[in-house]
Amino acid sequence: MFENLGDMNKMLESLQENAKKLEAELESKRFSVKSGGGMVEVVANGKGEIVDISIDDSLLEDKDSLQILLIGAINDAYKMVEQNKQASALGALGGLNPFGAN
């Protein structure tokens, strides 16, 4: 498969560089999710870190509703981030499926 260890090292270095670029791209992306008709907004970066939360003042007196809307928005943001990570990883592989499925 590899002519020598030098070829394998070059390939590994290339993969590491691509992984670093991908991580930087993910960190700079933003995913915004609204819940409750826009009463709660959660913003996550591509790494899955919540970077901002906006809550309508009317919810501050309704703790139960606020908790439900926050949980829903955070879960939706997490799903968006995970889908983006998968798509980005497949794109970085150039469409190759490492698992051999077509």
N, C-alpha and C positions, 0 to 999 in steps of 0.2 A: 504494500500500500504506500509506504513512504520509502523513497530512495535512501534516505539517511536521517539521522536525528536532527540535522539542520533544517530539513524540510518540515519536520514535525514541530520544531521550535518556532519556525516562522508562522506556521498555521496557528499555533497556540497564542503567539503574540498578537496576531491579527484578530483572533477571537476575543482576547482580552481588551484590545483597543475598541472593538465594536461594542463590547459589553459596557465599557466606560461611557462611550458616546450615547448608547441607549439609555443608561441611567441618568445622564445629564438631561437628555430630551424628556424623559419621564418626569423629572423633578420640575421642569419648566412648564409642563402642561397643567391646565386647570380644568376641572370638571365641576360644573355647577348643577345642583339638583334643588328643585323647589318642591315643597310639600304643603298641603293644606291650602291650595290655591295661591301659593306664593307667600303664605304667612311665615314660613320657615324656609331659609335657603342655606344650604351647606355647600362649601367649596372645598374640594380636595385637590391635591397635586397628583401627578402621575405615579407617585410612589405610594399613594394611599394615605398620606398624612392630611388631616383636616387642617386647612389653613384659614378658614373664615366661617363664621356662622352668623346669620342675620335672623332676628326674631321680631315679628310684629309685636308692638307694645300691647295689643289687646290680648295676647296669649299669656302675658306675665301673671295674670290672675287666675289662669286655668292650667294648673300644673299637670293634670292628667293628659289633657289634649296636647300640651307642649311636649311632654315626654313621648307620646305616640308619634307625633309629627317629626320629632328629632330622630327617633329610632328609624322611622321609614326613610327619611332623607339620607341619613348616614349609611344605611344598608344599600340604598340605591346608588349612592356615590361610590361605595366600595365595589359594587357590581360593575359599574362603568370603568373604574380603574383596572379591575382584573381583566375585563374584556379587552381594554386597550393594551395592557401588558402582553396578553396572549397574541394579539394582532401584531404588535411591535416585534415580539420575539420571532414570530413566523416570518415577518418581513425581513428581519435581520438574517434569517437563514436562507433568504432568497427563494422562498416558496418550497424549500425542501422539507419533507416531513421526516424527522429523525426516527420516527417509530415505524417507518416502512409502509404505512397504510396509504392508500390512494384516495 
